[in-house]
Amino acid sequence: MNGREVRWVGALGRGGQSIRIVPELDLVVVVTAGYYQDYSPRAGQVQYGVFRDVLRAIPA
């Protein structure tokens, strides 16, 4: 996160569902998606991109 390592825990589900928890930031990021037939690496990258963008939006 902005050049700083941030530890998180989470769960990934079918169709792009995910929950990621960042305890040190009191942050929970939940994604509910519906791409149930897309198992490509690109689908996972897009889903992780949502989490990354939320972290980047937090002021340092």
Stockholm file with secondary structure:
# STOCKHOLM 1.0

chainA/1-60         MNGREVRWVGALGRGGQSIRIVPELDLVVVVTAGYYQDYSPRAGQVQYGVFRDVLRAIPA
#=GR chainA/1-60 SS CTTSCCCCEEEECGGGCEEEEEGGGTEEEEECCCCTTCCSHHHHHHHHHHHHHHHHHSCC
#=GC SS_cons        CTTSCCCCEEEECGGGCEEEEEGGGTEEEEECCCCTTCCSHHHHHHHHHHHHHHHHHSCC
//
